[in-house]
Amino acid sequence: MSHPLNDPKTLQGWALFDWANSAFALVITTAIFPPYFEEMVDEQFRVLGLEFTNSSWFAYLITFSYLVIAAFSPFLSGIADAGGRRKSFLRTFTIMGGLGCLSLFFFTGMDTLWIGSLGFIVGLIGFAGGLVFYNSFLPVIATEDRFDRLSARGFAMGYVGSVILLVVNLAMVTQPGWFGLPETGTLAVRMAFLTVGVWWLVFAAVSLSRLPNDEPRPGTGLGEMAAMGWQELRKVWNQLEEHPQAKRFLAAFFSYSAGVQTIIFLASIFAKKELNFATQELIVVVLILQIVAIGGAYLAARISELRGNKFALYVELTIWILICVLAYFVSGKVQFYLIAGAVGLVMGGIQSLSRSTYAKVIPAETNGGVRRTDTTSWFSFYDVLEKVAIVLGTFIFGFLDALTGSMRLSILILALFFLVGMLLLSRFTLTPRRVQT
């Protein structure tokens, strides 16, 4: 028996999952763990005869994680689209991510580098893998007229929840005595990792209790469902030849996404290593960045309304290039605060604008005025492409960092991703869609 649509308790439960897992994205991948990692790991070390810097090793951890995620995303999408097992897989990835996050408490230095590395990888895979099944619940619990509002509610709850926990963590790191923790040592920071893991697992459990139970489809094996994901991606790949504007936009998106995501992941460790930012200072930077990003998304939308999506993307990419160049020369904390504000301004803008532009170029067919586009397949392709871009960007960053020992040079090279994106975008034309009935 199918679950009733638009049930208030179910919808609130779905949005609550964003509240649960967004803490990992903000606290672990951006604010606290990267600078802690840089501090705990030797600046240069060898593994299996190969030379690494602490920042290149961290970049490679992200590369490996997203390589695994990109490889398995089509399988996961196929399982999600085939239906019937969303909840069990969402629970599995959530537990995996939460336990990976909790294990970071035991990462205390070079002798436990394997714990910090493995815990971060498992947490990142659990986070990104779970999103596939979380997103697939949307059409199962709500009617199409509720999609936009419900998605916005999830985003808002994720933002508010993660910021609340980050503020608590800021207090924990700066005033450990308030929490009965020692004033010196790493315990306060490691306790922050525990709070994220517990927050994620506890609130996700509440969310899962409100989502509809699995209804496995008889006669549909796991392998068959997984294969469906690859079939959907191949179908989109083959259709791209018939839709050159979508193909041109995706080429530009792939290039500049490699730069965007790499900077977002590695900005904190850059500030810690190159400018000696303290953890509490970086938390403040991330909070500013998050707030500015919201305004940046609305600003990008406004520019798009006035001058069009392509012009707005050009503005965003120009600012990203300037960020890379200025980061190479930055020498003081005040300068970095200004650069971080610029990142926040274009971080939300480039992501929201890219998604809305893509929605306008994917093919649409109508029948009696009813849109028939297979948007799930096209956005699954978009999602996988972004993950592969992260693999490329972080790998190149890590390779150059290990080769030259300079994070500044690595960030400067990232400007090429944005420049190539602009050149590819110059061949792209966004024309108003003409709907025929």
N, C-alpha and C positions, 0 to 999 in steps of 0.2 A: 504494500500500500504506500503510495507516494506521500511525501510530507506536504502539508498545506502551505501554499505560497503566502508571503507577506505576513507571516506570523511575527508579531512584535518581539516576543521573547527570543525567537530564532534570529531575527535580524540584529538585535542588540548583541546576541552571543557571537555572531559572525564578526561584527565590528570590534568586539572585545579582543579577538585574536590579534588584531593589528596593535592594540594597546599592549598585548603580551610580548610579541616578538620584535617590535620596533626598538625596544630597549637594547637588544643585541646590536642592531645596526648602528645605533648612535653611540652607545657606551663602549662596546668592544671593538668594532671596526674603525671607529673614527676618533673618539675622545680620549679614552684612558688607556686601553691596551697597547696601541702603537707606541706611545712614548715610554710606557713601562717596559715594553719589549726592547726598545733601543737602549734603555738604561741597564737592563739585566744581561744583555748579550754583548760579548766582546766586539769591539769595533771591527776587528778582522779575525777570522778563524778558518780552519780547514775542516772539511767533511769529505771522506773518501778521496783524499788527495786533491780536492778542489778548493780554491780560495774563495771565500765569501766575505762581504761586509755585512754588518747586522741589518742594514737597510735593504741590501739586495736579497738577503735571505727572506726577509719579511715580504718583499715583492714577489718572490718565487712561491711563497706559501699561498698568496692570493692567486697567482698564476695556476698553480696545481689545483687548488680548490675549484676554480671556475672552469678549468679544463675538464675535471670530473663532472661538474654540473652541466656544462655544455654538451658533453658526450651523452649524458643520461637524460637530459631534458626532453628529447623527443619521446623516449620510452615513457617517462612520467606523464607527459602530455597525453599520450595515447591511452594510458591507463585511466587518467582523469576523464578524458572525453568519452571513453567507453562506459564510464559510470560504474556505480555499484561498490567501489572500494575507496572512495575519497577519504572517509573518516579514519579508517585504519591506517592508511598511508600518511595522512596528516599527523596522526598521533605518533607514528613511528619516527618521522623526521623531526617532530617537535622534541621527543624524548632524546633523540640523538643529539640535536643541537643544544638542548639544555644541559645534558651531561657533559658535552664538550666544553661548554661555558664554565660549568662548575669545576672541571678539572684544572682550569687555569689558576685556581687558588694554590695549587701545588707547584706552580712554575716559579722558581726562586732564583734562577741563575743558569750559568752554562751547564752545570751538572744535570739540570732538569730541562734543558732546551727541547728535548724530544717531547716532554709533556706539553710545554707551551706551544710547540709547533703542531703536534697532533691534535691538541684540544682546540686550537684556533681553526684548523682545517675541518674537523668534525663539526664544530659549531657553525661555520660558514656554509658547509654543505647542507646541514640540517635546516638552516635558515632559508637558503635559496630553494632547496628541494621542496620544502613545505609550502612555499608560496604557490607552486604549481597547483596543488590540491586545494589550497585556501581560495584561490581565485576561481577555481572550477565550481565552487559551491554557489557562486552568485546566481546563475540561472536556475539552480535547483531550489533556492529558497525565496526568490523574489521575481516579480513580473518585470518585463523590460522597462516599464515606465518608472521603476524604482531604482534601476541600476546606477544612474549617475549620483543620485542623492545618497544611496547606501555606500557607494564607493567613497564618496566625499566624507561620509561619517567615519568610515574605517580609517581613512587618511588622517582625519582630525584627531581621532582617539589615539592613533599611533603617535602622532606628533606630541600631543599633550602628555600622554603616559611616559614616553621616553624622556621628555624634558623634565618632568617631575622627578623621575628616578635619577637623572643626571644631576639635578640640583641637590638631591639627597647625597649622592656620591661626592659632589663638590664639598659639601659640609663634612662628610666623613674624612676626606683627604686633608682638608685644611684645618679642621677642628676635631681630630680623632678622640680627644679627651671627652667630648660630648657623648661619644658612643662607647666609652670605657675601653678604648684602644690605646696602645702606646703611642707616644708622640714621635718616636723615631722608628726606623725600619720600614718594611714594606707591607705590614699586616693590613693597614687601612686600605691600601690600594687593592690588595688581594681580596679583602672582604667585599669591595665593590664588585668584583667579578662574581662572587657568590650571590650578591643581591640580584644581579642581572639573571643568573641562572634560575634562582628561586622565583623571581618575578615572572619570568618566561613560563616556567612549568606550571606554576599555580594558576595564573590567569588563563593560560591556554587550556588547562583542565576544566575550568569553569566554562570557557567558550565551547569546548568539545562536548560538554554535557548538554548544551542547548542546540547543537547541530543535529540534523537528521541522521539516523543510523544507516549503516550500509545496507544496500539491497543488491547483492551480487547477481549478475545476470547469468543464468544457467547456459552452459555450452560455450562460454567465452573464456578461454584460457588466458593466463597472465601474459604468455608470449604473444598470443594473437592481439591482445589489447595494446601491448607495448609496440608491436610492429605498426599499428595504426598511426602512431606519432610520426614515424619515418615516412610513411606514405603521404601524410598530410604535408610534410615539409617538401617532399619531392614534387608534390602537386603544385605548391606555390612556386618553387624554383622553376618548373616548366612553364608556368603561366607568366613569369616575369618577362619573357621575350615578347609577349603580346601587350605588355604594359610598360613601355620604356621609361615613362616618368617615374613610376614607382621604383624601377630598377636604378635609375640615376639617384633618386633620393636615398635609397638604401645604401648605395655605394658611399655617398657623402656622410650619411649617418654612421656607418661602420667606422670610417676614418676618424671623425671628430669624437665619437664615443670612446675610442681607445684613449684619447687624451683626457677627456672629462672624467671618466671613471678612475683612471690611474691617479690623477691629481686628488680626487676626493679621498681615495684610499690612503694615499701616502703623504698628504699635507701635514698631518700631525707629527709623523716621525721626522719629516723634513725640519719642522720648527724646533723639535726637540734636539736633533742632531746638529743642525747648522746654526741655530740661534739660541740654544740653551734655554728654551722655554721650560718652565716647571709644569708639572701635571695640572695644578690648579689653574695656571694661566691658560693652558690649552683647553680646559673645560670651558672657561669663559669665552675663548675664541669660538669654540664649537656652538655655544649657546647663541652668540651674536650671529654666527653664520646661519643657523637654523631660522632665526627670526627674519633676517634679511632675505633669505631664500623665498619666503612666502611673498614678500613684497616684490621680489624679482620676477616671480612667476606671473603676477598680475601686471607688472610693467611690460613684460614680454608680450603678454596677450594684448595689451593696449597698443603697443607699437605695431603688432600684427594687424589689428583692426584698422589702424590709420594708413599703414604702408604695405601690408601684406606679409604673409608668412616668410617668404624668401628674404625680403629686406630685413625683417626682424632677426632671422637666423644669421645673416651677414653681420648685424650689429653684435649679436651674442658672440660669434666666433672671433670677431675683431678684438673684443674685450678679453677673450680667453688667450689669444696670442700675446696681448700686452701683459697679461698675468704671468705667462711663462717667461717673458723677457725680463720683467721686473723682479721675478723671483730669483733669477740668476744673479742680479745685482744687489738684492736686499741685504742690509747689514745690521738693521736694528729692529727691535720689537715693535715700535710704533709703525714702522714701515710694513711689517708683516701683518699687523692688525688691519691696516688699510687694504693690503692685498687679500686678506681673508674676507673682508667685507665685499670686495669685488667678486671673489669666488662665490660667496653667498648670493650676490645679485644675479649672477648668470647661471648658477647651479640649478636653481629651481626653474629658471626661464628656459634654458636649453632643453631640459628634460620634458617639461610640459609642452613646449612648442614643437619638439620633435614628434611627440606622440600625436598631437592634434594635426600636424602636417601630414603625417603618415595616414591618419584616418581619412584624410581628404583625397589621397592618391590611390588607395587600394580600390580595386575594381568594384563597381556596384551595378547590379542588374536589378531591374524591377519587373514585377508582374502584377498588374492591377494596382500599382502604387505601393506594393509591399517590397521592401528591400530584401534581397536574397543573398547578399554577399556573405561568404563564409569567413567572417571576421576572426573567428577563433583560430583558424589555420594561419591566416596572414599575420596575426599578432603573435602567434607562437613562433613563426619564422623571425619576426622582429625581435622577440625576446632572446632566441638562441643567437642571433647575429650580435646582439649587444653583449652577451656572455663571451662569445669568441673574441670580440673587440677588447674586452677586459683582459683576456688571456694574452693577446698580442701586446697591448699597452704595458701591462705590468711586467711581462717577460723582457721586453726591450728596455724598460726602465731598470730592471734588476741587472740585466746583462751589462748595460753601460755603467751602472753604478759599481759593479764588481770589477769591471775592466779599468775604469778611470779613477775609482775611489771618490767620485764627485757626484753628489745628488743634484747640485746646481746644474751641471752640464746635462744630466739626464732630464731635468725639467725643461731646460732650454730646448732640447731635442724634441720634446713633446709638442712644441709649437708647430713642428712640421705636420703633425696629425691634423691640427686645426687649419693650417694653410692648405693642405691637400683637400680637406673637407670643403673649404671655400671654393677651390678650383672645380671640384666635382659638382658642387652645388650650382656653379655658373651654367652648367648644361641642363639644369633642371628647370622646368616650367610648370607652375601650378595654375591651372585654368579652372574656372568655375565648373562644377559638375552639372551636366545637363541630364536631368532625369526624364526618362521617357516611360509612359505608362501604356 
